[in-house]
Amino acid sequence: MTPPTTASTTGAREHARAQATATLATPDLPEGVRLADTTWTVRLPPGGHTSTVLGRGTRLRLADPQGSACAHLFLLRAEAPWERLNIADTMKVPWQAYIGPGHPLLSDQGRVLATVLTDTAGRHDTLCGATREGRLLLERAGSKHGLEPRDIGPTLSLFRGVRVGADGSLNASGSADPGACVELLIHLPVTVLVVNTAHPLDDAPVTDLDLVAWPGAPLDTTTVNSDPEYLRAVQNTEQAWSAARTRQEWV
């Protein structure tokens, strides 16, 4: 059989279609969540970057299917991108540098952008941020939403742990087992930036990262975390959301 020529548009099309068809990898879905119910599904390969805008009440699950992903996550308030994830407050306000269930991801305005609902990994980092490679990929992802490099602050790293030694040293604690996941509740509409690259203290090869988002049922957040600092941040968040809705009604 004579191979198609690329001298014409028709020939070029036939040649392209004759090549091996790429298979689009899809993430594993959380139990009870159908693909038709999801709003965002990505299997992010090593060195990949992705971004989207998620609405209030969305559940976002990040999963490490093969046991060596490293998700560098950054959040910005979608309708007010000057309000963004503040890693310092995310550690300081809850009195805890090691995130887990009930931990708020706080903005620089004292509002909750997201809350950790579940965590089966226990290996994360709020202290080191991304590598230079990861940072450039975050900037690339952010540019698709009109963001400048200066808009992207320090990130939260998931699935690669860091612990602080008694002498103040930072020590990598590795990855969790394959299948570990973190589920977040989104409190305000956010722009989500994610890259899957090595950790500054752990250069082990990175594997795929799964991201799945879906609308969740209303949740009483006081059952997630009853700490007074958390409840105050939730109150600030609800006031901002109410004010934003009121402004929309005036338009």
N, C-alpha and C positions, 0 to 999 in steps of 0.2 A: 504494500500500500504506500503510495506516494505521500510523504508528509505535507501538510498544508503549508503554502507559502505565506509569508507575511508582507508581500508586496502590496496587498490591498487591505482595506478595513475588514472585509469578509474573511480573508485568509488569516489575518491577525487574530480575529475573534475565534476562528476554528482552532488555531494554534494554541491560544490561551486556554480554551476549554479542553484541549487534549492533554494538558499538563495534569499532574497529580492534583486531585482536589484536596484542599486543606480541610482538616476536621476542626471545627470550632469547639474548643473544650468548654464545658459547662461545669459549674460548681455543684457539689452535693447540697441538697436542700435540707433545711431543718425538718425534724419530724413534725408532721401535721401541716406543713406549708406546701401548697401546690405551686407549680411553676406559674400557673395562670394568676395566682394571687400576688406574685412578686412584682416589685417596681424596679429592681436593679439586681442583675446577676452577672458576676464576673469571676472567671478563674484567671488570676493574674500570674503570669510566668515570672521567673527570676529576672530582675532588671526591668520589670514593667512598671508603668504608672497608670493611674486611672482617676477619674473624678466624676462627681455628679452633684445634684442638689436634692436633698431629702426633706420632706415635710415634717411638721410637728406630729408626734405620735408614732413615727416610723420606728420599726425595729431594724437594727443593722447587726448582722452576724458576720464576724470575721473568723475564719477557720483555717487551721494548719493541717491539711489532709495528709501530708507526707512527713510532717514532723520537723521541718527545718525552714519554715517561712520566717520572714521578718517584716512585719507591717509597720511602716512609719506613717502615722496618721496625723492629719491637721484638719481643724474645723474652723470655719468662719460663718458668722451669721449671714444668711443669704441676702436678706434685704438691707443689711447694714454691715458690709464687709470690714469696716473699721473696728468692729467688735469681733474678737477672735479668741481662739483657745489660748489660755494663759497657763503654761505649765507650772510656773512658780506658785500661783494661787491654787492650782489643782492639787499640789502637794501641801501647801501651807494651811489652807482653810480646813481641810478634813484632818489635819494633824497626822498625815500619813503619806510617805513617798511611794509606798508599794501599793499599787492599785489592786482592787478586787471587787467582789459584788457590793453594790451600794455606793461605790466611789463616784463622785461627780466629776465631770470634765468641765471646768469652769472657764468663763470668759474673763476678759480684763475688766468687765463691768460688774463682776460678782454674780453673774447669772449662770444657770446650768444649761450648757449646750447639749449635753448628753449624760446619762447615768449608766454605769456598768450594772447590768441586771444579773448576768451569769458569767462565770469565768472558770473553765476547766483546765486552764494552762498554768496560771500562777507564775509565769515567767515573763515579766515585762520590765520596761525601763522608762522612767520619767527624767533621767538625769543627763543622758549623753546626747540625745538627738540623733540626726542622720549623718552619714558620711558625706563627703563633698559630692560624690556621685548621686547619692540619694537626694541631696539638696537640689541639685540641678534638675533632677527629674520632677521634684515637687514644684519647682518654678515653671517647668514646662506644663505640668498639669494645671497649675494655677493660671497660666496665660490664656487658657481656653475659656476662662471665666472673667477675663479682663483684669486679672490680678498682676501686680508687679512683684519682683523679688522681695521688696521691703514689706509687702503685705503678709509674708509667710514667716511665722516665728518658729521657735523651738517645737519639736514634734514629740508625740508619744510613740514609743516603740513597743509593739506587741509580739510575743512569742520568742523573744530573746531576753533573758533575764539579766539583771545587774543587781548586785548587793553591795552595800557599803561596809567595809571592814572596820574593825575597832580603831584602826589608825587613820580612818578617813579615806582609805583607798577604794577605788571602784573595781569590782571583780565580776566578770561575766559568769553567769550561772547556767548558761546553755539553754536548750529548748525543752519543751515538754514532749509528751508522747504524740505520735500521729493521731489526728482527729481532734486535737484540742481546739476549743473555740471560745470566743468572747461575744456576748450579745449586749448591744447598747440600746437604750431608749433615747430617741431624739426629742428634746424638749422644745426647741425653736427651729424654724427652717434653717438648714445649714448647707453650705457648700463643703463637700467632703473631698479631701485630697489624700490619696494613698499611693505609696510606692513600696515595692517589694525588693529591698536590697540589703546587703550585709550590714551588720551592726558595727559601730566603730571599735568595740572591744571584742567582737566575735566575727572573724572572717570566714567561718565555715560556709560552704556552698549553700545558697538559698534554694528552696523548693517552692512549688506553687502555693498561692494564697487564694482562698475563696472568700468572696464577698456576696452576701445575699441581703436584700432589704425587702420588707413587706409591711403593709399597714397593720398595726397592732390594736387590740382592744384597749379602751381606756383603762388606765392603771392608777391606783392610789399610791403615789410615790412615798407616802409616809410608811407604807409597809415594806418599802425597799431600804429606807434609811431613816431613822428617827432622831439622828443627831441634831442638836439645835443649829449648828452651822449649816448643815445640809438643808434643813427646813427653811432657814432664813434665805438661802440662795434660791430655793424653789419659789418662795414668796416673791423675791425680786423678779424672777423669771415670769411668773404669772402676771405680775403687774405690767411688765413690758409687753407681754402678749396681748393683754387686754387693751392697753393703750394703742398698740399697733392696729388692732381690729377696729377700735373706735375711729382712728384716723381714716381708715379705709371707708368707713360708713359716711364720713363727711364729704368724700370725693364724689 
